[in-house]
Amino acid sequence: PQYVHSGVQSWTIFGAETRNDQVVVMEDEITLPVGNPMLRFWNSYMTEPGADALVVQVSTDGGTIWDFLPKEAFFRNGYRGRMQGNAFFASDVYAFWAGDNTWQESYLQGVFRAE
């Protein structure tokens, strides 16, 4: 697949033959406008069903505590479904999994309210 949806850079994590946990972290904070801001992002994935998954987490305290975004946070192209058992670092959470490496644009809204 093409590793960049548009432009010349992207975050990419390539698969490995052995079990491993890989994390992509944005180091720069995103300042959101007051009101009901929306976040959209392009993603492409192909994982081993039931064994690998992608989740989105957010931190509102500079990265000390990270929370899983609930499936309700997405209003378009959200998580595929629930991961169960010992699939990865957390069990029984909603996640992106399987897939076919095609690009989709996901939208989040309603979880980024000003505190």
Helices and strands as residue ranges (DSSP letters): E 38-43, E 57-58, E 67-68, G 71-73, E 74-76, E 81-83, E 93-95, E 104-109
